[in-house]
Amino acid sequence: MGIGIVLLLVFLFAYPRMKSGNGSGDSSVVPCLLPNTPLLQHIHPRLTILVDDAPEIVPADIGLSGCEQALHTHDETGEIHAEAQDRREYTFGDFMGVWEKSFEREGYSLKATVDGKEIVNPAGIVLKDGEQIVLEYTTSKGE
């Protein structure tokens, strides 16, 4: 029975930390914060989503159900909280995995920018403090 408990603890705490973030949208690469453990990262990028030029709300409490994940939101401002107890570089794909959202939207084309610079692979954006991430969805023509 003792071995089973050890294996369970390894699975719950160590395995998510060992997996590397590849922007795949897999929320398992983003660990839950452990109580009484200091943060090694604390940054706040901001996300804006536009759908045919109309702003879309980024919901509050992404990444806060069940546990407080290292990537989360507190309110509807679009501020992403990257508060981690490790030094790994988290990506925007990691955040979208926590949110359980895809970058693709049927009938729309996507333009992603970081601080005004167009990005081909938004999932691979490494989150940095103060950066402005914008996802612009526009209705696709001829579909």
C-alpha positions in Angstrom: 0.0 0.0 0.0 2.9 2.4 0.8 4.3 2.0 -2.8 0.8 2.8 -4.2 0.7 6.1 -2.2 4.2 7.0 -3.4 3.3 6.3 -7.0 0.1 8.4 -6.6 2.1 11.3 -5.2 4.6 11.1 -8.0 1.8 11.1 -10.6 -0.1 14.0 -9.0 2.9 16.3 -8.3 6.0 15.4 -10.2 4.6 14.1 -13.6 2.9 17.4 -14.6 6.2 19.3 -13.8 8.3 16.9 -15.9 6.3 17.3 -19.0 7.6 20.0 -21.3 5.3 22.7 -22.6 5.1 22.6 -26.3 2.1 24.9 -26.9 -0.1 21.9 -27.6 -2.9 23.2 -25.5 -2.5 20.4 -22.9 -3.5 21.8 -19.5 -1.6 18.9 -17.7 1.7 20.7 -18.3 0.5 23.6 -16.0 0.8 22.5 -12.4 -1.4 23.5 -9.5 0.3 25.8 -7.0 1.3 24.2 -3.8 0.5 25.9 -0.5 3.3 27.5 1.5 5.7 27.3 -1.5 7.2 30.5 -2.8 6.6 31.7 -6.4 9.6 31.8 -8.7 7.7 33.6 -11.4 5.1 36.3 -11.2 4.3 37.9 -14.6 1.2 39.4 -16.2 0.7 39.4 -20.0 -2.6 40.8 -21.3 -4.9 39.1 -23.8 -7.3 40.9 -26.1 -9.7 39.0 -28.4 -11.5 40.7 -31.2 -14.1 39.0 -33.3 -14.9 41.0 -36.5 -13.5 44.0 -34.6 -15.8 43.6 -31.6 -14.1 42.8 -28.2 -14.8 39.5 -26.6 -14.5 39.0 -22.9 -11.8 36.8 -21.5 -13.6 35.1 -18.6 -12.6 35.4 -14.9 -11.4 32.4 -13.0 -9.8 30.5 -15.9 -7.5 28.0 -14.2 -9.0 28.3 -10.8 -11.5 25.4 -10.6 -10.3 22.5 -8.6 -6.9 24.1 -7.8 -5.1 27.3 -8.6 -3.0 26.6 -11.7 0.2 28.5 -12.4 -1.7 30.1 -15.4 -5.0 31.7 -14.5 -7.2 34.8 -14.6 -8.9 36.6 -11.7 -11.2 38.9 -13.6 -12.5 39.8 -17.1 -9.7 42.3 -18.0 -7.7 39.9 -20.1 -4.8 39.9 -17.6 -3.2 36.5 -17.5 -1.5 35.7 -14.2 1.6 33.5 -14.6 2.4 32.7 -11.0 4.6 29.7 -11.0 6.7 27.8 -8.5 9.1 26.7 -11.2 11.3 28.5 -13.7 9.9 26.9 -16.8 8.8 29.1 -19.7 5.1 28.9 -20.1 3.5 29.5 -23.5 0.3 31.0 -24.7 -0.6 27.5 -25.9 -0.3 26.3 -22.2 -2.8 29.0 -21.2 -5.2 28.0 -23.9 -4.9 24.4 -22.7 -5.8 25.5 -19.2 -8.8 27.4 -20.7 -9.6 24.4 -22.8 -9.9 26.6 -25.9 -8.7 26.1 -29.5 -7.1 28.8 -31.6 -9.3 27.7 -34.5 -12.9 29.0 -35.0 -15.0 27.6 -37.7 -15.7 30.3 -40.4 -13.0 32.7 -39.1 -9.4 33.4 -40.0 -7.0 34.4 -37.2 -4.3 37.0 -37.0 -2.2 36.9 -33.8 0.1 39.7 -32.6 2.4 40.3 -29.7 3.1 43.9 -28.9 1.9 44.7 -32.5 4.2 42.2 -34.2 2.3 39.4 -36.2 3.0 35.9 -34.9 2.6 32.8 -37.1 2.3 30.3 -34.3 0.4 31.9 -31.3 0.6 28.6 -29.3 4.4 29.1 -29.1 4.3 32.6 -27.7 6.5 32.5 -24.5 4.6 34.5 -21.9 6.4 37.7 -20.7 5.4 40.4 -18.2 3.5 43.3 -19.7 3.2 41.9 -23.2 0.0 42.5 -25.2 -1.3 39.5 -27.0 -4.1 40.1 -29.5 -6.1 37.5 -31.3 -8.1 39.0 -34.2 -10.8 36.7 -35.7 -12.4 37.8 -38.9 -15.1 36.1 -40.9 -13.5 34.1 -43.7 -14.5 35.0 -47.2 -15.9 32.4 -49.6 -16.5 29.7 -47.0 
